[in-house]
């Protein structure tokens, strides 16, 4: 979930063509707090 670097929006859109599972925030938002929140959500769901 990169944030605000040059061409970040275009880079995130390239994930549409990736052959691996991914989580993406559209737009310029992102950063480590969002990545950690997503990971915690996945882990909590898997442990339930």
C-alpha positions in Angstrom: 0.0 0.0 0.0 2.5 2.6 -1.2 1.6 6.2 -0.6 2.1 9.4 -2.7 5.1 8.6 -4.8 5.3 9.6 -8.5 2.8 7.6 -10.6 1.4 5.8 -7.5 -2.2 5.7 -8.9 -1.0 4.2 -12.2 1.2 1.7 -10.4 -1.7 0.6 -8.2 -3.8 0.1 -11.4 -1.2 -2.3 -12.7 -2.2 -4.8 -10.0 -5.3 -5.5 -12.1 -3.0 -7.6 -14.3 -1.1 -9.4 -11.5 -1.4 -13.2 -11.2 -1.0 -13.1 -7.4 -3.5 -12.1 -4.7 -3.3 -8.5 -3.7 -5.0 -5.8 -1.6 -5.1 -2.3 -3.0 -6.3 1.1 -1.8 -7.3 3.1 -4.8 -6.0 6.7 -5.1 -3.0 8.3 -3.4 -3.8 7.0 0.1 -1.6 4.3 1.7 1.2 3.8 4.0 2.3 1.4 6.8 -0.7 2.0 9.1 -3.1 0.9 6.3 -1.0 -2.2 5.5 -0.8 -3.2 9.2 -4.6 -2.7 9.6 -5.2 -5.0 6.6 -2.8 -7.6 7.8 -4.4 -7.6 11.3 -7.8 -8.0 9.7 -6.7 -10.9 7.6 -5.0 -12.6 10.6 -8.0 -12.0 12.9 -10.4 -13.5 10.3 -8.2 -16.6 9.8 -7.9 -17.2 13.5 -11.7 -17.0 14.1 
